[in-house]
Amino acid sequence: MAPKNKDSLDKRSLAKWGMAASMGTLVVTGLMETKKGPTGQKLRSLHLWSGMALVGFSLWHYTLYRPKR
């Protein structure tokens, strides 16, 4: 389904870039070793927030491609 205007194309592109960035952050923080301490706590927090961002961008992406009734 092709976008009808440039605005929807920009939103779709932004949603895809957001998903890619949050997925990359999720993978990198998942591979890093999270030891106890302030650095490990920050990495765990970043991992959690990037996972929530991925879910949010995915839902936004889904709503941009749904057909309007």
N, CA, C and O atoms as CSV, one atom per row, in Angstrom:
chain,resi,resn,atom,element,x,y,z
A,1,MET,N,N,0.852,-1.167,0.000
A,1,MET,CA,C,0.000,0.000,0.000
A,1,MET,C,C,0.899,1.231,0.000
A,1,MET,O,O,1.720,1.403,0.901
A,2,ALA,N,N,0.747,2.075,-0.993
A,2,ALA,CA,C,1.580,3.272,-1.117
A,2,ALA,C,C,1.022,4.398,-0.253
A,2,ALA,O,O,-0.193,4.546,-0.124
A,3,PRO,N,N,1.900,5.176,0.326
A,3,PRO,CA,C,1.427,6.300,1.133
A,3,PRO,C,C,0.762,7.350,0.242
A,3,PRO,O,O,1.136,7.525,-0.918
A,4,LYS,N,N,-0.224,8.040,0.799
A,4,LYS,CA,C,-0.985,8.991,0.014
A,4,LYS,C,C,-0.341,10.364,-0.023
A,4,LYS,O,O,-0.584,11.130,-0.955
A,5,ASN,N,N,0.466,10.688,0.957
A,5,ASN,CA,C,1.125,11.992,0.948
A,5,ASN,C,C,2.512,11.890,1.570
A,5,ASN,O,O,2.884,10.870,2.149
A,6,LYS,N,N,3.262,12.977,1.432
A,6,LYS,CA,C,4.636,12.991,1.939
A,6,LYS,C,C,4.676,12.893,3.460
A,6,LYS,O,O,5.613,12.321,4.017
A,7,ASP,N,N,3.672,13.441,4.136
A,7,ASP,CA,C,3.645,13.400,5.597
A,7,ASP,C,C,3.587,11.966,6.116
A,7,ASP,O,O,4.297,11.623,7.061
A,8,SER,N,N,2.749,11.126,5.509
A,8,SER,CA,C,2.669,9.736,5.973
A,8,SER,C,C,3.944,8.978,5.641
A,8,SER,O,O,4.350,8.087,6.387
A,9,LEU,N,N,4.588,9.329,4.508
A,9,LEU,CA,C,5.869,8.707,4.169
A,9,LEU,C,C,6.928,9.085,5.201
A,9,LEU,O,O,7.725,8.238,5.605
A,10,ASP,N,N,6.948,10.348,5.635
A,10,ASP,CA,C,7.898,10.788,6.650
A,10,ASP,C,C,7.648,10.087,7.982
A,10,ASP,O,O,8.600,9.694,8.656
A,11,LYS,N,N,6.392,9.925,8.370
A,11,LYS,CA,C,6.065,9.248,9.629
A,11,LYS,C,C,6.481,7.788,9.578
A,11,LYS,O,O,7.012,7.253,10.552
A,12,ARG,N,N,6.240,7.147,8.447
A,12,ARG,CA,C,6.626,5.741,8.309
A,12,ARG,C,C,8.136,5.585,8.377
A,12,ARG,O,O,8.645,4.664,9.016
A,13,SER,N,N,8.844,6.482,7.721
A,13,SER,CA,C,10.301,6.445,7.743
A,13,SER,C,C,10.830,6.686,9.161
A,13,SER,O,O,11.755,6.008,9.608
A,14,LEU,N,N,10.245,7.643,9.851
A,14,LEU,CA,C,10.661,7.931,11.227
A,14,LEU,C,C,10.387,6.744,12.141
A,14,LEU,O,O,11.200,6.430,13.010
A,15,ALA,N,N,9.254,6.087,11.953
A,15,ALA,CA,C,8.930,4.917,12.771
A,15,ALA,C,C,9.925,3.781,12.518
A,15,ALA,O,O,10.343,3.097,13.452
A,16,LYS,N,N,10.301,3.587,11.256
A,16,LYS,CA,C,11.268,2.530,10.929
A,16,LYS,C,C,12.644,2.839,11.505
A,16,LYS,O,O,13.312,1.946,12.027
A,17,TRP,N,N,13.076,4.100,11.415
A,17,TRP,CA,C,14.362,4.492,11.985
A,17,TRP,C,C,14.350,4.344,13.502
A,17,TRP,O,O,15.342,3.922,14.095
A,18,GLY,N,N,13.235,4.688,14.125
A,18,GLY,CA,C,13.116,4.527,15.574
A,18,GLY,C,C,13.191,3.074,15.991
A,18,GLY,O,O,13.826,2.739,16.991
A,19,MET,N,N,12.533,2.199,15.213
A,19,MET,CA,C,12.599,0.766,15.516
A,19,MET,C,C,14.026,0.245,15.364
A,19,MET,O,O,14.496,-0.544,16.183
A,20,ALA,N,N,14.710,0.689,14.314
A,20,ALA,CA,C,16.080,0.228,14.076
A,20,ALA,C,C,17.019,0.696,15.188
A,20,ALA,O,O,17.857,-0.070,15.664
A,21,ALA,N,N,16.875,1.947,15.593
A,21,ALA,CA,C,17.748,2.481,16.650
A,21,ALA,C,C,17.493,1.797,17.985
A,21,ALA,O,O,18.436,1.452,18.697
A,22,SER,N,N,16.227,1.600,18.327
A,22,SER,CA,C,15.927,0.960,19.611
A,22,SER,C,C,16.316,-0.515,19.593
A,22,SER,O,O,16.746,-1.051,20.614
A,23,MET,N,N,16.170,-1.177,18.447
A,23,MET,CA,C,16.593,-2.575,18.344
A,23,MET,C,C,18.112,-2.686,18.471
A,23,MET,O,O,18.616,-3.589,19.137
A,24,GLY,N,N,18.835,-1.775,17.837
A,24,GLY,CA,C,20.292,-1.772,17.954
A,24,GLY,C,C,20.744,-1.562,19.381
A,24,GLY,O,O,21.651,-2.244,19.859
A,25,THR,N,N,20.111,-0.614,20.070
A,25,THR,CA,C,20.444,-0.361,21.468
A,25,THR,C,C,20.116,-1.566,22.329
A,25,THR,O,O,20.867,-1.906,23.243
A,26,LEU,N,N,19.002,-2.209,22.041
A,26,LEU,CA,C,18.589,-3.395,22.784
A,26,LEU,C,C,19.600,-4.527,22.617
A,26,LEU,O,O,19.949,-5.203,23.585
A,27,VAL,N,N,20.064,-4.730,21.394
A,27,VAL,CA,C,21.041,-5.794,21.137
A,27,VAL,C,C,22.371,-5.497,21.819
A,27,VAL,O,O,22.953,-6.369,22.464
A,28,VAL,N,N,22.849,-4.267,21.674
A,28,VAL,CA,C,24.145,-3.908,22.253
A,28,VAL,C,C,24.118,-4.012,23.779
A,28,VAL,O,O,25.039,-4.566,24.380
A,29,THR,N,N,23.066,-3.481,24.404
A,29,THR,CA,C,22.997,-3.548,25.864
A,29,THR,C,C,22.748,-4.968,26.343
A,29,THR,O,O,23.126,-5.314,27.462
A,30,GLY,N,N,22.119,-5.796,25.518
A,30,GLY,CA,C,21.913,-7.192,25.886
A,30,GLY,C,C,23.208,-7.992,25.862
A,30,GLY,O,O,23.375,-8.937,26.632
A,31,LEU,N,N,24.123,-7.611,24.976
A,31,LEU,CA,C,25.390,-8.323,24.871
A,31,LEU,C,C,26.422,-7.848,25.881
A,31,LEU,O,O,27.386,-8.559,26.165
A,32,MET,N,N,26.229,-6.660,26.422
A,32,MET,CA,C,27.183,-6.129,27.401
A,32,MET,C,C,26.994,-6.831,28.740
A,32,MET,O,O,25.889,-7.238,29.100
A,33,GLU,N,N,28.073,-6.958,29.450
A,33,GLU,CA,C,28.009,-7.608,30.753
A,33,GLU,C,C,27.504,-6.618,31.790
A,33,GLU,O,O,28.057,-5.528,31.942
A,34,THR,N,N,26.465,-6.998,32.493
A,34,THR,CA,C,25.887,-6.110,33.505
A,34,THR,C,C,26.240,-6.627,34.889
A,34,THR,O,O,25.534,-7.455,35.464
A,35,LYS,N,N,27.327,-6.128,35.397
A,35,LYS,CA,C,27.753,-6.501,36.747
A,35,LYS,C,C,27.023,-5.623,37.747
A,35,LYS,O,O,26.420,-4.611,37.393
A,36,LYS,N,N,27.092,-6.032,38.991
A,36,LYS,CA,C,26.481,-5.209,40.031
A,36,LYS,C,C,27.267,-3.915,40.149
A,36,LYS,O,O,28.485,-3.891,39.975
A,37,GLY,N,N,26.568,-2.869,40.439
A,37,GLY,CA,C,27.206,-1.569,40.572
A,37,GLY,C,C,26.450,-0.522,39.765
A,37,GLY,O,O,25.464,-0.835,39.098
A,38,PRO,N,N,26.912,0.705,39.828
A,38,PRO,CA,C,26.183,1.778,39.155
A,38,PRO,C,C,26.174,1.652,37.633
A,38,PRO,O,O,25.175,1.985,36.995
A,39,THR,N,N,27.265,1.180,37.044
A,39,THR,CA,C,27.305,1.031,35.581
A,39,THR,C,C,26.370,-0.070,35.124
A,39,THR,O,O,25.659,0.094,34.133
A,40,GLY,N,N,26.359,-1.173,35.820
A,40,GLY,CA,C,25.462,-2.274,35.471
A,40,GLY,C,C,24.006,-1.881,35.607
A,40,GLY,O,O,23.169,-2.284,34.800
A,41,GLN,N,N,23.703,-1.094,36.626
A,41,GLN,CA,C,22.329,-0.632,36.829
A,41,GLN,C,C,21.908,0.286,35.681
A,41,GLN,O,O,20.774,0.209,35.208
A,42,LYS,N,N,22.810,1.148,35.237
A,42,LYS,CA,C,22.500,2.045,34.120
A,42,LYS,C,C,22.277,1.264,32.828
A,42,LYS,O,O,21.381,1.583,32.047
A,43,LEU,N,N,23.103,0.236,32.611
A,43,LEU,CA,C,22.941,-0.585,31.410
A,43,LEU,C,C,21.621,-1.352,31.437
A,43,LEU,O,O,20.940,-1.458,30.418
A,44,ARG,N,N,21.267,-1.879,32.590
A,44,ARG,CA,C,19.982,-2.596,32.700
A,44,ARG,C,C,18.817,-1.651,32.455
A,44,ARG,O,O,17.838,-2.012,31.801
A,45,SER,N,N,18.931,-0.444,32.982
A,45,SER,CA,C,17.882,0.554,32.785
A,45,SER,C,C,17.778,0.951,31.317
A,45,SER,O,O,16.676,1.067,30.780
A,46,LEU,N,N,18.914,1.158,30.669
A,46,LEU,CA,C,18.919,1.497,29.245
A,46,LEU,C,C,18.337,0.360,28.420
A,46,LEU,O,O,17.601,0.603,27.463
A,47,HIS,N,N,18.654,-0.866,28.776
A,47,HIS,CA,C,18.120,-2.039,28.083
A,47,HIS,C,C,16.597,-2.097,28.215
A,47,HIS,O,O,15.892,-2.358,27.241
A,48,LEU,N,N,16.108,-1.855,29.407
A,48,LEU,CA,C,14.666,-1.864,29.645
A,48,LEU,C,C,13.967,-0.778,28.836
A,48,LEU,O,O,12.959,-1.042,28.180
A,49,TRP,N,N,14.498,0.445,28.879
A,49,TRP,CA,C,13.873,1.563,28.159
A,49,TRP,C,C,13.939,1.382,26.647
A,49,TRP,O,O,13.006,1.761,25.939
A,50,SER,N,N,15.020,0.813,26.149
A,50,SER,CA,C,15.099,0.584,24.707
A,50,SER,C,C,14.117,-0.500,24.277
A,50,SER,O,O,13.591,-0.444,23.165
A,51,GLY,N,N,13.863,-1.474,25.125
A,51,GLY,CA,C,12.842,-2.477,24.824
A,51,GLY,C,C,11.448,-1.874,24.774
A,51,GLY,O,O,10.643,-2.215,23.907
A,52,MET,N,N,11.170,-0.975,25.712
A,52,MET,CA,C,9.861,-0.302,25.698
A,52,MET,C,C,9.736,0.616,24.486
A,52,MET,O,O,8.659,0.735,23.901
A,53,ALA,N,N,10.842,1.267,24.108
A,53,ALA,CA,C,10.821,2.118,22.924
A,53,ALA,C,C,10.565,1.287,21.670
A,53,ALA,O,O,9.844,1.726,20.774
A,54,LEU,N,N,11.141,0.109,21.598
A,54,LEU,CA,C,10.925,-0.768,20.448
A,54,LEU,C,C,9.456,-1.155,20.341
A,54,LEU,O,O,8.889,-1.151,19.248
A,55,VAL,N,N,8.843,-1.486,21.460
A,55,VAL,CA,C,7.413,-1.819,21.447
A,55,VAL,C,C,6.589,-0.612,20.999
A,55,VAL,O,O,5.665,-0.749,20.197
A,56,GLY,N,N,6.923,0.558,21.514
A,56,GLY,CA,C,6.195,1.767,21.141
A,56,GLY,C,C,6.332,2.100,19.668
A,56,GLY,O,O,5.337,2.399,19.007
A,57,PHE,N,N,7.554,2.053,19.141
A,57,PHE,CA,C,7.758,2.317,17.721
A,57,PHE,C,C,7.075,1.262,16.854
A,57,PHE,O,O,6.565,1.583,15.781
A,58,SER,N,N,7.061,0.019,17.302
A,58,SER,CA,C,6.399,-1.044,16.545
A,58,SER,C,C,4.890,-0.819,16.470
A,58,SER,O,O,4.278,-0.999,15.417
A,59,LEU,N,N,4.301,-0.426,17.589
A,59,LEU,CA,C,2.862,-0.135,17.577
A,59,LEU,C,C,2.546,1.063,16.687
A,59,LEU,O,O,1.562,1.049,15.948
A,60,TRP,N,N,3.377,2.096,16.757
A,60,TRP,CA,C,3.185,3.263,15.909
A,60,TRP,C,C,3.304,2.875,14.437
A,60,TRP,O,O,2.497,3.305,13.613
A,61,HIS,N,N,4.312,2.061,14.107
A,61,HIS,CA,C,4.518,1.583,12.745
A,61,HIS,C,C,3.305,0.790,12.260
A,61,HIS,O,O,2.869,0.946,11.119
A,62,TYR,N,N,2.775,-0.044,13.116
A,62,TYR,CA,C,1.602,-0.848,12.769
A,62,TYR,C,C,0.395,0.045,12.454
A,62,TYR,O,O,-0.334,-0.203,11.494
A,63,THR,N,N,0.192,1.079,13.266
A,63,THR,CA,C,-0.969,1.945,13.032
A,63,THR,C,C,-0.814,2.774,11.759
A,63,THR,O,O,-1.814,3.177,11.166
A,64,LEU,N,N,0.411,3.032,11.332
A,64,LEU,CA,C,0.607,3.797,10.101
A,64,LEU,C,C,0.301,2.985,8.854
A,64,LEU,O,O,0.030,3.562,7.801
A,65,TYR,N,N,0.338,1.675,8.944
A,65,TYR,CA,C,0.092,0.822,7.784
A,65,TYR,C,C,-1.304,0.209,7.765
A,65,TYR,O,O,-1.672,-0.461,6.800
A,66,ARG,N,N,-2.074,0.430,8.811
A,66,ARG,CA,C,-3.431,-0.126,8.832
A,66,ARG,C,C,-4.318,0.636,7.867
A,66,ARG,O,O,-4.219,1.860,7.774
A,67,PRO,N,N,-5.189,-0.069,7.142
A,67,PRO,CA,C,-6.110,0.640,6.255
A,67,PRO,C,C,-7.152,1.409,7.062
A,67,PRO,O,O,-7.659,0.937,8.079
A,68,LYS,N,N,-7.454,2.607,6.572
A,68,LYS,CA,C,-8.450,3.425,7.269
A,68,LYS,C,C,-9.836,2.977,6.853
A,68,LYS,O,O,-10.080,2.655,5.690
A,69,ARG,N,N,-10.744,2.963,7.823
A,69,ARG,CA,C,-12.117,2.509,7.538
A,69,ARG,C,C,-12.988,3.644,7.103
A,69,ARG,O,O,-14.170,3.444,6.823
